[in-house]
Amino acid sequence: MKSSRITIKDIARIAEVVPSTVSAVLNGKEKSARISSALSDKIK
């Protein structure tokens, strides 16, 4: 049985955003990418 990893694409699909938004949040670039704190919290 192969263990599956959670990917940025998986998180993006669940949060209903694009993968680049998830990447920006995970890398601490919310301010420069103009991502709201509510959306950032949803992704985290």
RAHUKA-V277602 format. One record per residue. RES is the residue in one small letter. OMEGA is omega in whole degrees, 0 to 359 (none if undefined). BURIAL is I if it has 9 or more other ideal C-beta (glycine too) atoms within 8 Angstrom, else O. Layout:
res: {RES/RES}
omega: {OMEGA/OMEGA}
burial: {BURIAL/BURIAL}
//
This chain:
res: {m/k/s/s/r/i/t/i/k/d/i/a/r/i/a/e/v/v/p/s/t/v/s/a/v/l/n/g/k/e/k/s/a/r/i/s/s/a/l/s/d/k/i/k}
omega: {182/177/182/178/174/182/176/178/178/180/180/180/180/182/181/176/177/182/180/177/178/180/180/180/182/179/176/183/184/184/183/179/179/178/183/179/178/179/178/179/179/181/180/none}
burial: {O/O/O/O/O/O/O/I/O/O/I/I/O/O/I/O/I/O/I/O/I/I/I/I/I/O/O/O/O/I/O/O/O/O/I/O/O/O/I/I/O/O/I/O}
//
